[in-house]
Amino acid sequence: MADNKENIEQPKVDLQEMLDSILRDEPTEFVFMGKKHKLGWLRKGAMAKCSHIQLREKNEWKRNVKLCVCILLNNIWKIRFFYAIYWRWLYYIKDIDVTEVLRVLDVSKKKIPSTAFSLATILATGMTDVMMTMTRNEAKATQAGQAGEQPSR
């Protein structure tokens, strides 16, 4: 039995560094078309534009290039001024490789701030008045059932 036990070990240094960078919200570095870029948390304007592109664009490859550009710009003002030129330049002129686009999309999926949305959803759910609540008798019966006793009337 002692042979089957797994020993819990301290995580390796590279995993500790990764956790530290996540906790400190450091931008992630990645290489796109031979240049180093940094990506912080995705901003609301970039996420809204990505949602719009997902819903509207039917051509799969064009959609992925447009999403890549939104992530690279990651600022509503940059998107407004440079988006139309930048995605056409990458799509028609540069004809970028699938691996380049996938590299950017892979980095971006880790940069979506989901904690605040989850907390807001949980709090909003608790504040609704249409939630089903138990009567006093139902609560006593449930508690008695959990304790293994007969419910009292």
N, C-alpha and C positions, 0 to 999 in steps of 0.2 A: 504494500500500500504506500509506503514511503517513497518507492521508486517512481510511482505515477504522479507525485506532486511536482508541480512546476514552480520553480523559484522565481519570485518577482524581483526583477532587476531594475536598476536605475536606467532611464532612457539614455540613448547615445547622445553625444554632444550635438550632432547635426539636428536631431529632433528637438533638443532643448532650445537651440538657436531659432528653429522654425516657430516654436511655440512663443518664444519671446518676441519675435518680430510680429506675430499675429496679435499678441496682447498690446503691443505698442503701436499698432496700426501703421507699420512701416510700408511704404510703397514697394510693390513687387517689381523687380527688374526682369525684363525679357528682351529678346532680340527680335526685331522685325525688319526684314529686308536689309540685314547687315548692320543696323543701327540699334544701339541700346535705348530702350524706352523704360519709363517707370509708370506704373499704374497704381493709383491710390484707390480709395473706395469710389464706386460708381456714383455719380451725382444724379439728382432727380431728373434733370433735363436730359441726360444721356439715357437713363432708363426709360423715360417717357418716349424718346425718339426710337429706341430699340423696340418698344412695344408697338409703336405705330408701324414700323417697318415689318415686324413679324405679321401683323394683320393685313397689311396692304400688298406687299411684294409677293408675287406668285412664282417668279423665277428663283429657284433655290440658290444658284450660285451668286446671282446678283444680290439676293437678300443677305447672304453671308458676308459679302464684301461690304455692303452698306453697314451691317452690324459691326464689322471690324473697324470701319472708319469712325462710327459713333464712339466706340470704346477707346480708340486712339485719341480722339479729340476730348472726350469726357468733360465737356464744359458747354453750357447752352450757348454762350456767345461764339465760341469757336465753331460749334455745330452750325449756327446760323450763318456765319460768314464763309466757312471753308468746306462744309459738308458736300455741297453739290459739285464742286470742282474736284475735291479729293477723291470721292468714290469713283467718279468717272475716270480720273487719272489712273487709279489703281485697276479698275475693271477693263477699260478699253486700251489704255496706252501701255501700262506696265504688265498687265495680264498676270497678276501675282499667283503664286503657287498655293495649292490647297493647304499644305503644311504651314505656310505663313499665317493664313487666316485661322487655322485651327489652334496655332500657338497663342494667338491673341485671345480667341474665344475661351481657351482653357484657362488662361490667367484671369480673365474677367469673371468667370463664374465663381471664383473665390472672393471676389471683391464686392459682392452685393450685401448691403447691410440689412440682414433679415431679422436681427434681434429686436430692433425697435418695432418692426411690423408685427412680430409675434406677440410682443408684450401688449401692443395696442389692441390686437385682436382678442387676447385673453381678457383684458380689462373691459373691453366693449361687450363681450359675451356675458360677463358677470353683472353688467349694469342693465341688461334687458329685463323687462317685466313680463315677457311672454314665456320665460323659462318655466318648465314644469317643476313645481315644488311638491314636497311630500307633506301630508297632513301629520299631525302629532302621532296618530295611531300607526300610520305607515312607518314613520321613523322609529317608533318603539319596536315594531315587528322586525324591521331590518336589523336593528341593533341586537335584538334577542337572537335572531337567526345567526348573526355573526359570532355571538358568544356561545352558540350551541344549545340555547334554552328554548323552551316553548314560549311563544309570544303571549303576553298577558293582555286581557281585555279590560 
